[in-house]
């Protein structure tokens, strides 16, 4: 169950990235780049929601839902640790195992 939701979550992430990159910016014309049209953007009516805005909103809601679901499902996984699977090193390091590295000469000026 966790793996299926995780795969769905990653797929939604990619779709969300594509949906955001396909949208045009609010002030992408030359006049707004030079400071024109600021008053109409602030006080004017907002642009009607197009299909890409609706798709992005749905993807964001699905992203949040899968994020919360993964958080709840991973609560039982908190007791697992990968550190327990790493074999411990019993031999201490000694100076003979470390090779001598050449040291650059220093100049005393």
N, C-alpha and C positions, 0 to 999 in steps of 0.2 A: 504494500500500500504506500509506504513511504517513498519507494523508488519511483512508482508511477506518478505520484504527485510532484516529486522532484523533477522528473522529466518534463511534465506539463509546465512546471514553473519556469524551467530553462527555456522551453519553447515560447512561452508567453513573454519572457524577457526579450528574446530576439524579435518577436513581433512588435513589442512596444518600442524597441529601438528603431525599427524600420518605420513605424507609424509616426514617431516623433520627427525623424529625419525627413520624411516626405512632406511635412507641413511647412507652409510658408510663414515667415516671420510677420509680426504685427506691423513693424515699421521697416519693410524691406525696400521701399522705393527711395529714389534719390532725394526727394524733398524732405523726407523725414530724417535722412542721414545728415542733412545740413541744418536741422532744427525746425523746419517748416511743418505746419500741421499739428503742432503739439496741442493747441487748444481744442481742435476738433477731435483729437484722440481722447482727451480727458473728458470733455463735456458732451461729445457726440454719442449717438447710439452705438452700441457694440455690433460687431458683425454677426450675422445670423450663423448659427452653428451648422457647419457643413458635415458631410459624411465622415471626413477624417477626424474631426473633433469628437464625434460620437464614437467612432471606433477606438480612438485613444482613451476616451473615458471608460469604455467597457473593458479594455485591456488593463487599465489601471486598477479597476475594481477587482478583476480576476487576479491580478498580481498581488494585491493586498490580501485577498482571500487565500490564495495558495501560500503566501508568506505566513499568515497566522496559522493555517493548518499545519505547515511544516514545523512551526515553532511548538505547537501543541504535541505533535507526534514525536518530535525529537526529545521531549521531556524524559522519556524512559531510557534514552541513549546516553544520558549524562553520566552514568556509572561506568561506561565503557571508556577505556583508554588505550591508545596504541603504544604508550610507553611501557606497559606491562609486557608486551610482546617482544620488545627489544632485548636481546641477550646482554647480560651484564659482563663487563670486562673484569676478569679476576686478577690479571697480571698488572702490577703497578708499572708505570713507565720508569725506565732507568736512563741514565745519561748515555749509556753505550748505544742505545737504540736510536738516538738522535745524532745525525751526522754533523760534523763540524762544518760550518759555512765560512767561506772566506770573508774576511772583514776588510773593507776599503780603508786604505791608509788615510790618516787625518793629517792635515798640515797645521802646524803651530806657527802662525804668523804673528 
